[in-house]
Amino acid sequence: MAEQKPMCIICAWRATCQKQFSLKAGQKCPDFVKDVTVKTEEDEEKQKEKEEKE
């Protein structure tokens, strides 16, 4: 399973963040929380498999 990097575009706080895109390359944002509504290809594949089993 590939882990996603903490990026502003998938952060739950992106709409209200004051630090957005201001961190330098390689810095990790201490406030980052992945937005669970943003799906990855892997999430979509798991959802399809689950639906097929039902």
PDB file of N, CA, C, O and CB in Angstrom:
ATOM      1  N   MET A   1       0.855  -1.185   0.000  1.00  0.00           N
ATOM      2  CA  MET A   1       0.000   0.000   0.000  1.00  0.00           C
ATOM      3  C   MET A   1       0.895   1.240   0.000  1.00  0.00           C
ATOM      4  O   MET A   1       1.762   1.388   0.861  1.00  0.00           O
ATOM      5  CB  MET A   1      -0.970   0.002   1.237  1.00  0.00           C
ATOM      6  N   ALA A   2       0.685   2.101  -0.943  1.00  0.00           N
ATOM      7  CA  ALA A   2       1.462   3.327  -1.042  1.00  0.00           C
ATOM      8  C   ALA A   2       0.826   4.402  -0.161  1.00  0.00           C
ATOM      9  O   ALA A   2      -0.376   4.658  -0.228  1.00  0.00           O
ATOM     10  CB  ALA A   2       1.556   3.804  -2.516  1.00  0.00           C
ATOM     11  N   GLU A   3       1.655   5.013   0.653  1.00  0.00           N
ATOM     12  CA  GLU A   3       1.136   6.061   1.532  1.00  0.00           C
ATOM     13  C   GLU A   3       1.214   7.404   0.829  1.00  0.00           C
ATOM     14  O   GLU A   3       2.220   7.731   0.198  1.00  0.00           O
ATOM     15  CB  GLU A   3       1.916   6.103   2.865  1.00  0.00           C
ATOM     16  N   GLN A   4       0.146   8.179   0.942  1.00  0.00           N
ATOM     17  CA  GLN A   4       0.129   9.487   0.304  1.00  0.00           C
ATOM     18  C   GLN A   4       0.947  10.489   1.112  1.00  0.00           C
ATOM     19  O   GLN A   4       0.993  10.440   2.341  1.00  0.00           O
ATOM     20  CB  GLN A   4      -1.312   9.985   0.138  1.00  0.00           C
ATOM     21  N   LYS A   5       1.583  11.388   0.391  1.00  0.00           N
ATOM     22  CA  LYS A   5       2.339  12.448   1.046  1.00  0.00           C
ATOM     23  C   LYS A   5       1.370  13.492   1.581  1.00  0.00           C
ATOM     24  O   LYS A   5       0.313  13.715   0.990  1.00  0.00           O
ATOM     25  CB  LYS A   5       3.361  13.091   0.069  1.00  0.00           C
ATOM     26  N   PRO A   6       1.716  14.131   2.688  1.00  0.00           N
ATOM     27  CA  PRO A   6       0.844  15.198   3.205  1.00  0.00           C
ATOM     28  C   PRO A   6       0.929  16.438   2.325  1.00  0.00           C
ATOM     29  O   PRO A   6       1.883  17.211   2.420  1.00  0.00           O
ATOM     30  CB  PRO A   6       1.225  15.556   4.658  1.00  0.00           C
ATOM     31  N   MET A   7      -0.064  16.622   1.475  1.00  0.00           N
ATOM     32  CA  MET A   7      -0.091  17.751   0.550  1.00  0.00           C
ATOM     33  C   MET A   7      -1.298  18.631   0.852  1.00  0.00           C
ATOM     34  O   MET A   7      -2.335  18.145   1.304  1.00  0.00           O
ATOM     35  CB  MET A   7      -0.127  17.262  -0.919  1.00  0.00           C
ATOM     36  N   CYS A   8      -1.156  19.907   0.602  1.00  0.00           N
ATOM     37  CA  CYS A   8      -2.238  20.866   0.844  1.00  0.00           C
ATOM     38  C   CYS A   8      -3.529  20.489   0.122  1.00  0.00           C
ATOM     39  O   CYS A   8      -4.621  20.685   0.657  1.00  0.00           O
ATOM     40  CB  CYS A   8      -1.805  22.253   0.413  1.00  0.00           C
ATOM     41  N   ILE A   9      -3.409  19.956  -1.073  1.00  0.00           N
ATOM     42  CA  ILE A   9      -4.613  19.683  -1.876  1.00  0.00           C
ATOM     43  C   ILE A   9      -5.456  18.537  -1.335  1.00  0.00           C
ATOM     44  O   ILE A   9      -6.607  18.386  -1.746  1.00  0.00           O
ATOM     45  CB  ILE A   9      -4.219  19.374  -3.294  1.00  0.00           C
ATOM     46  N   ILE A  10      -4.918  17.718  -0.422  1.00  0.00           N
ATOM     47  CA  ILE A  10      -5.715  16.633   0.163  1.00  0.00           C
ATOM     48  C   ILE A  10      -5.908  16.823   1.664  1.00  0.00           C
ATOM     49  O   ILE A  10      -6.334  15.899   2.356  1.00  0.00           O
ATOM     50  CB  ILE A  10      -5.049  15.283  -0.105  1.00  0.00           C
ATOM     51  N   CYS A  11      -5.603  17.997   2.163  1.00  0.00           N
ATOM     52  CA  CYS A  11      -5.720  18.268   3.595  1.00  0.00           C
ATOM     53  C   CYS A  11      -7.143  18.696   3.959  1.00  0.00           C
ATOM     54  O   CYS A  11      -7.785  19.447   3.224  1.00  0.00           O
ATOM     55  CB  CYS A  11      -4.716  19.353   4.015  1.00  0.00           C
ATOM     56  N   ALA A  12      -7.620  18.212   5.091  1.00  0.00           N
ATOM     57  CA  ALA A  12      -8.967  18.554   5.555  1.00  0.00           C
ATOM     58  C   ALA A  12      -9.096  20.045   5.902  1.00  0.00           C
ATOM     59  O   ALA A  12     -10.202  20.586   5.898  1.00  0.00           O
ATOM     60  CB  ALA A  12      -9.328  17.705   6.777  1.00  0.00           C
ATOM     61  N   TRP A  13      -7.985  20.701   6.198  1.00  0.00           N
ATOM     62  CA  TRP A  13      -8.002  22.113   6.611  1.00  0.00           C
ATOM     63  C   TRP A  13      -7.761  23.069   5.457  1.00  0.00           C
ATOM     64  O   TRP A  13      -7.650  24.274   5.685  1.00  0.00           O
ATOM     65  CB  TRP A  13      -6.962  22.353   7.677  1.00  0.00           C
ATOM     66  N   ARG A  14      -7.678  22.582   4.235  1.00  0.00           N
ATOM     67  CA  ARG A  14      -7.257  23.440   3.108  1.00  0.00           C
ATOM     68  C   ARG A  14      -8.127  24.673   2.895  1.00  0.00           C
ATOM     69  O   ARG A  14      -7.629  25.688   2.409  1.00  0.00           O
ATOM     70  CB  ARG A  14      -7.251  22.637   1.846  1.00  0.00           C
ATOM     71  N   ALA A  15      -9.387  24.618   3.237  1.00  0.00           N
ATOM     72  CA  ALA A  15     -10.281  25.762   3.012  1.00  0.00           C
ATOM     73  C   ALA A  15     -10.004  26.912   3.976  1.00  0.00           C
ATOM     74  O   ALA A  15     -10.258  28.071   3.648  1.00  0.00           O
ATOM     75  CB  ALA A  15     -11.732  25.324   3.148  1.00  0.00           C
ATOM     76  N   THR A  16      -9.485  26.599   5.159  1.00  0.00           N
ATOM     77  CA  THR A  16      -9.276  27.643   6.169  1.00  0.00           C
ATOM     78  C   THR A  16      -7.812  27.799   6.576  1.00  0.00           C
ATOM     79  O   THR A  16      -7.501  28.564   7.490  1.00  0.00           O
ATOM     80  CB  THR A  16     -10.105  27.339   7.395  1.00  0.00           C
ATOM     81  N   CYS A  17      -6.924  27.090   5.913  1.00  0.00           N
ATOM     82  CA  CYS A  17      -5.505  27.089   6.304  1.00  0.00           C
ATOM     83  C   CYS A  17      -4.815  28.417   5.976  1.00  0.00           C
ATOM     84  O   CYS A  17      -4.983  28.971   4.890  1.00  0.00           O
ATOM     85  CB  CYS A  17      -4.769  25.942   5.604  1.00  0.00           C
ATOM     86  N   GLN A  18      -4.039  28.911   6.940  1.00  0.00           N
ATOM     87  CA  GLN A  18      -3.271  30.137   6.726  1.00  0.00           C
ATOM     88  C   GLN A  18      -1.838  29.833   6.272  1.00  0.00           C
ATOM     89  O   GLN A  18      -1.114  30.734   5.847  1.00  0.00           O
ATOM     90  CB  GLN A  18      -3.247  30.973   8.010  1.00  0.00           C
ATOM     91  N   LYS A  19      -1.430  28.552   6.365  1.00  0.00           N
ATOM     92  CA  LYS A  19      -0.075  28.143   5.992  1.00  0.00           C
ATOM     93  C   LYS A  19      -0.026  27.544   4.594  1.00  0.00           C
ATOM     94  O   LYS A  19       1.044  27.162   4.120  1.00  0.00           O
ATOM     95  CB  LYS A  19       0.466  27.141   6.996  1.00  0.00           C
ATOM     96  N   GLN A  20      -1.165  27.459   3.937  1.00  0.00           N
ATOM     97  CA  GLN A  20      -1.278  26.730   2.685  1.00  0.00           C
ATOM     98  C   GLN A  20      -0.206  27.113   1.676  1.00  0.00           C
ATOM     99  O   GLN A  20      -0.036  28.284   1.336  1.00  0.00           O
ATOM    100  CB  GLN A  20      -2.631  26.958   2.089  1.00  0.00           C
ATOM    101  N   PHE A  21       0.493  26.130   1.219  1.00  0.00           N
ATOM    102  CA  PHE A  21       1.561  26.251   0.213  1.00  0.00           C
ATOM    103  C   PHE A  21       2.728  27.139   0.660  1.00  0.00           C
ATOM    104  O   PHE A  21       3.535  27.546  -0.176  1.00  0.00           O
ATOM    105  CB  PHE A  21       0.983  26.803  -1.070  1.00  0.00           C
ATOM    106  N   SER A  22       2.834  27.442   1.939  1.00  0.00           N
ATOM    107  CA  SER A  22       3.927  28.296   2.392  1.00  0.00           C
ATOM    108  C   SER A  22       5.113  27.501   2.953  1.00  0.00           C
ATOM    109  O   SER A  22       6.163  28.079   3.237  1.00  0.00           O
ATOM    110  CB  SER A  22       3.418  29.255   3.442  1.00  0.00           C
ATOM    111  N   LEU A  23       4.956  26.199   3.113  1.00  0.00           N
ATOM    112  CA  LEU A  23       6.045  25.390   3.632  1.00  0.00           C
ATOM    113  C   LEU A  23       7.058  25.104   2.535  1.00  0.00           C
ATOM    114  O   LEU A  23       6.705  24.994   1.361  1.00  0.00           O
ATOM    115  CB  LEU A  23       5.511  24.082   4.224  1.00  0.00           C
ATOM    116  N   LYS A  24       8.307  24.985   2.925  1.00  0.00           N
ATOM    117  CA  LYS A  24       9.362  24.701   1.961  1.00  0.00           C
ATOM    118  C   LYS A  24       9.356  23.211   1.628  1.00  0.00           C
ATOM    119  O   LYS A  24       8.791  22.402   2.364  1.00  0.00           O
ATOM    120  CB  LYS A  24      10.746  25.138   2.511  1.00  0.00           C
ATOM    121  N   ALA A  25       9.983  22.864   0.525  1.00  0.00           N
ATOM    122  CA  ALA A  25      10.046  21.471   0.081  1.00  0.00           C
ATOM    123  C   ALA A  25      10.634  20.592   1.183  1.00  0.00           C
ATOM    124  O   ALA A  25      11.680  20.904   1.752  1.00  0.00           O
ATOM    125  CB  ALA A  25      10.886  21.348  -1.211  1.00  0.00           C
ATOM    126  N   GLY A  26       9.954  19.504   1.469  1.00  0.00           N
ATOM    127  CA  GLY A  26      10.424  18.569   2.482  1.00  0.00           C
ATOM    128  C   GLY A  26       9.892  18.827   3.877  1.00  0.00           C
ATOM    129  O   GLY A  26       9.973  17.952   4.738  1.00  0.00           O
ATOM    130  N   GLN A  27       9.345  20.020   4.119  1.00  0.00           N
ATOM    131  CA  GLN A  27       8.776  20.316   5.432  1.00  0.00           C
ATOM    132  C   GLN A  27       7.439  19.629   5.581  1.00  0.00           C
ATOM    133  O   GLN A  27       6.667  19.538   4.626  1.00  0.00           O
ATOM    134  CB  GLN A  27       8.624  21.829   5.638  1.00  0.00           C
ATOM    135  N   LYS A  28       7.164  19.143   6.782  1.00  0.00           N
ATOM    136  CA  LYS A  28       5.880  18.515   7.048  1.00  0.00           C
ATOM    137  C   LYS A  28       5.025  19.463   7.867  1.00  0.00           C
ATOM    138  O   LYS A  28       5.479  20.007   8.874  1.00  0.00           O
ATOM    139  CB  LYS A  28       6.059  17.165   7.778  1.00  0.00           C
ATOM    140  N   CYS A  29       3.803  19.658   7.441  1.00  0.00           N
ATOM    141  CA  CYS A  29       2.892  20.550   8.140  1.00  0.00           C
ATOM    142  C   CYS A  29       2.405  19.875   9.424  1.00  0.00           C
ATOM    143  O   CYS A  29       1.908  18.749   9.374  1.00  0.00           O
ATOM    144  CB  CYS A  29       1.694  20.937   7.231  1.00  0.00           C
ATOM    145  N   PRO A  30       2.538  20.533  10.554  1.00  0.00           N
ATOM    146  CA  PRO A  30       2.093  19.936  11.814  1.00  0.00           C
ATOM    147  C   PRO A  30       0.574  19.843  11.932  1.00  0.00           C
ATOM    148  O   PRO A  30       0.066  19.113  12.783  1.00  0.00           O
ATOM    149  CB  PRO A  30       2.634  20.733  12.969  1.00  0.00           C
ATOM    150  N   ASP A  31      -0.148  20.565  11.096  1.00  0.00           N
ATOM    151  CA  ASP A  31      -1.609  20.581  11.155  1.00  0.00           C
ATOM    152  C   ASP A  31      -2.260  19.654  10.138  1.00  0.00           C
ATOM    153  O   ASP A  31      -3.487  19.567  10.089  1.00  0.00           O
ATOM    154  CB  ASP A  31      -2.111  21.981  10.942  1.00  0.00           C
ATOM    155  N   PHE A  32      -1.462  18.954   9.319  1.00  0.00           N
ATOM    156  CA  PHE A  32      -2.015  18.142   8.237  1.00  0.00           C
ATOM    157  C   PHE A  32      -2.899  17.013   8.750  1.00  0.00           C
ATOM    158  O   PHE A  32      -2.525  16.265   9.652  1.00  0.00           O
ATOM    159  CB  PHE A  32      -0.896  17.568   7.400  1.00  0.00           C
ATOM    160  N   VAL A  33      -4.079  16.912   8.151  1.00  0.00           N
ATOM    161  CA  VAL A  33      -5.002  15.805   8.380  1.00  0.00           C
ATOM    162  C   VAL A  33      -5.597  15.470   7.015  1.00  0.00           C
ATOM    163  O   VAL A  33      -6.148  16.344   6.345  1.00  0.00           O
ATOM    164  CB  VAL A  33      -6.130  16.169   9.452  1.00  0.00           C
ATOM    165  N   LYS A  34      -5.487  14.205   6.601  1.00  0.00           N
ATOM    166  CA  LYS A  34      -6.012  13.822   5.290  1.00  0.00           C
ATOM    167  C   LYS A  34      -7.530  13.952   5.271  1.00  0.00           C
ATOM    168  O   LYS A  34      -8.222  13.496   6.182  1.00  0.00           O
ATOM    169  CB  LYS A  34      -5.592  12.380   4.934  1.00  0.00           C
ATOM    170  N   ASP A  35      -8.027  14.575   4.225  1.00  0.00           N
ATOM    171  CA  ASP A  35      -9.460  14.708   4.021  1.00  0.00           C
ATOM    172  C   ASP A  35      -9.998  13.351   3.568  1.00  0.00           C
ATOM    173  O   ASP A  35      -9.629  12.869   2.497  1.00  0.00           O
ATOM    174  CB  ASP A  35      -9.787  15.831   2.976  1.00  0.00           C
ATOM    175  N   VAL A  36     -10.858  12.736   4.362  1.00  0.00           N
ATOM    176  CA  VAL A  36     -11.361  11.397   4.047  1.00  0.00           C
ATOM    177  C   VAL A  36     -12.296  11.384   2.847  1.00  0.00           C
ATOM    178  O   VAL A  36     -12.594  10.314   2.316  1.00  0.00           O
ATOM    179  CB  VAL A  36     -12.074  10.824   5.241  1.00  0.00           C
ATOM    180  N   THR A  37     -12.760  12.538   2.413  1.00  0.00           N
ATOM    181  CA  THR A  37     -13.624  12.585   1.228  1.00  0.00           C
ATOM    182  C   THR A  37     -12.822  12.526  -0.065  1.00  0.00           C
ATOM    183  O   THR A  37     -13.395  12.317  -1.135  1.00  0.00           O
ATOM    184  CB  THR A  37     -14.472  13.849   1.247  1.00  0.00           C
ATOM    185  N   VAL A  38     -11.504  12.708   0.015  1.00  0.00           N
ATOM    186  CA  VAL A  38     -10.644  12.613  -1.157  1.00  0.00           C
ATOM    187  C   VAL A  38     -10.245  11.149  -1.312  1.00  0.00           C
ATOM    188  O   VAL A  38      -9.539  10.596  -0.468  1.00  0.00           O
ATOM    189  CB  VAL A  38      -9.379  13.545  -1.028  1.00  0.00           C
ATOM    190  N   LYS A  39     -10.698  10.536  -2.385  1.00  0.00           N
ATOM    191  CA  LYS A  39     -10.457   9.112  -2.620  1.00  0.00           C
ATOM    192  C   LYS A  39      -9.217   8.910  -3.476  1.00  0.00           C
ATOM    193  O   LYS A  39      -8.922   9.708  -4.365  1.00  0.00           O
ATOM    194  CB  LYS A  39     -11.672   8.461  -3.290  1.00  0.00           C
ATOM    195  N   THR A  40      -8.494   7.826  -3.192  1.00  0.00           N
ATOM    196  CA  THR A  40      -7.360   7.429  -4.015  1.00  0.00           C
ATOM    197  C   THR A  40      -7.824   6.319  -4.941  1.00  0.00           C
ATOM    198  O   THR A  40      -8.917   5.783  -4.761  1.00  0.00           O
ATOM    199  CB  THR A  40      -6.147   6.969  -3.142  1.00  0.00           C
ATOM    200  N   GLU A  41      -7.020   5.970  -5.919  1.00  0.00           N
ATOM    201  CA  GLU A  41      -7.364   4.874  -6.821  1.00  0.00           C
ATOM    202  C   GLU A  41      -7.527   3.583  -6.030  1.00  0.00           C
ATOM    203  O   GLU A  41      -8.408   2.775  -6.322  1.00  0.00           O
ATOM    204  CB  GLU A  41      -6.288   4.705  -7.916  1.00  0.00           C
ATOM    205  N   GLU A  42      -6.681   3.394  -5.035  1.00  0.00           N
ATOM    206  CA  GLU A  42      -6.746   2.190  -4.201  1.00  0.00           C
ATOM    207  C   GLU A  42      -8.064   2.145  -3.426  1.00  0.00           C
ATOM    208  O   GLU A  42      -8.681   1.086  -3.312  1.00  0.00           O
ATOM    209  CB  GLU A  42      -5.550   2.141  -3.225  1.00  0.00           C
ATOM    210  N   ASP A  43      -8.495   3.289  -2.894  1.00  0.00           N
ATOM    211  CA  ASP A  43      -9.773   3.359  -2.178  1.00  0.00           C
ATOM    212  C   ASP A  43     -10.935   3.003  -3.108  1.00  0.00           C
ATOM    213  O   ASP A  43     -11.862   2.295  -2.718  1.00  0.00           O
ATOM    214  CB  ASP A  43      -9.981   4.768  -1.581  1.00  0.00           C
ATOM    215  N   GLU A  44     -10.869   3.501  -4.331  1.00  0.00           N
ATOM    216  CA  GLU A  44     -11.932   3.239  -5.298  1.00  0.00           C
ATOM    217  C   GLU A  44     -11.984   1.765  -5.673  1.00  0.00           C
ATOM    218  O   GLU A  44     -13.068   1.204  -5.835  1.00  0.00           O
ATOM    219  CB  GLU A  44     -11.734   4.090  -6.550  1.00  0.00           C
ATOM    220  N   GLU A  45     -10.806   1.122  -5.813  1.00  0.00           N
ATOM    221  CA  GLU A  45     -10.765  -0.302  -6.141  1.00  0.00           C
ATOM    222  C   GLU A  45     -11.356  -1.136  -5.007  1.00  0.00           C
ATOM    223  O   GLU A  45     -12.100  -2.086  -5.252  1.00  0.00           O
ATOM    224  CB  GLU A  45      -9.321  -0.746  -6.428  1.00  0.00           C
ATOM    225  N   LYS A  46     -11.026  -0.781  -3.774  1.00  0.00           N
ATOM    226  CA  LYS A  46     -11.575  -1.492  -2.625  1.00  0.00           C
ATOM    227  C   LYS A  46     -13.088  -1.341  -2.569  1.00  0.00           C
ATOM    228  O   LYS A  46     -13.795  -2.298  -2.251  1.00  0.00           O
ATOM    229  CB  LYS A  46     -10.944  -0.982  -1.328  1.00  0.00           C
ATOM    230  N   GLN A  47     -13.590  -0.151  -2.875  1.00  0.00           N
ATOM    231  CA  GLN A  47     -15.037   0.100  -2.863  1.00  0.00           C
ATOM    232  C   GLN A  47     -15.734  -0.736  -3.925  1.00  0.00           C
ATOM    233  O   GLN A  47     -16.803  -1.291  -3.672  1.00  0.00           O
ATOM    234  CB  GLN A  47     -15.333   1.596  -3.089  1.00  0.00           C
ATOM    235  N   LYS A  48     -15.136  -0.834  -5.126  1.00  0.00           N
ATOM    236  CA  LYS A  48     -15.719  -1.638  -6.203  1.00  0.00           C
ATOM    237  C   LYS A  48     -15.778  -3.113  -5.806  1.00  0.00           C
ATOM    238  O   LYS A  48     -16.784  -3.782  -6.043  1.00  0.00           O
ATOM    239  CB  LYS A  48     -14.905  -1.470  -7.503  1.00  0.00           C
ATOM    240  N   GLU A  49     -14.698  -3.621  -5.200  1.00  0.00           N
ATOM    241  CA  GLU A  49     -14.652  -5.015  -4.758  1.00  0.00           C
ATOM    242  C   GLU A  49     -15.723  -5.275  -3.712  1.00  0.00           C
ATOM    243  O   GLU A  49     -16.389  -6.310  -3.741  1.00  0.00           O
ATOM    244  CB  GLU A  49     -13.264  -5.361  -4.195  1.00  0.00           C
ATOM    245  N   LYS A  50     -15.885  -4.346  -2.799  1.00  0.00           N
ATOM    246  CA  LYS A  50     -16.886  -4.495  -1.745  1.00  0.00           C
ATOM    247  C   LYS A  50     -18.292  -4.526  -2.338  1.00  0.00           C
ATOM    248  O   LYS A  50     -19.121  -5.334  -1.919  1.00  0.00           O
ATOM    249  CB  LYS A  50     -16.766  -3.354  -0.723  1.00  0.00           C
ATOM    250  N   GLU A  51     -18.566  -3.661  -3.303  1.00  0.00           N
ATOM    251  CA  GLU A  51     -19.870  -3.617  -3.952  1.00  0.00           C
ATOM    252  C   GLU A  51     -20.156  -4.879  -4.742  1.00  0.00           C
ATOM    253  O   GLU A  51     -21.299  -5.335  -4.790  1.00  0.00           O
ATOM    254  CB  GLU A  51     -19.959  -2.418  -4.858  1.00  0.00           C
ATOM    255  N   GLU A  52     -19.125  -5.454  -5.369  1.00  0.00           N
ATOM    256  CA  GLU A  52     -19.307  -6.678  -6.152  1.00  0.00           C
ATOM    257  C   GLU A  52     -19.643  -7.867  -5.257  1.00  0.00           C
ATOM    258  O   GLU A  52     -20.376  -8.765  -5.672  1.00  0.00           O
ATOM    259  CB  GLU A  52     -18.047  -6.978  -6.967  1.00  0.00           C
ATOM    260  N   LYS A  53     -19.124  -7.883  -4.053  1.00  0.00           N
ATOM    261  CA  LYS A  53     -19.385  -8.979  -3.102  1.00  0.00           C
ATOM    262  C   LYS A  53     -20.800  -8.937  -2.570  1.00  0.00           C
ATOM    263  O   LYS A  53     -21.347  -9.972  -2.192  1.00  0.00           O
ATOM    264  CB  LYS A  53     -18.405  -8.921  -1.939  1.00  0.00           C
ATOM    265  N   GLU A  54     -21.399  -7.772  -2.533  1.00  0.00           N
ATOM    266  CA  GLU A  54     -22.746  -7.623  -1.972  1.00  0.00           C
ATOM    267  C   GLU A  54     -23.827  -8.034  -2.904  1.00  0.00           C
ATOM    268  O   GLU A  54     -25.004  -7.958  -2.554  1.00  0.00           O
ATOM    269  CB  GLU A  54     -22.980  -6.232  -1.567  1.00  0.00           C
TER     270      GLU A  54
END
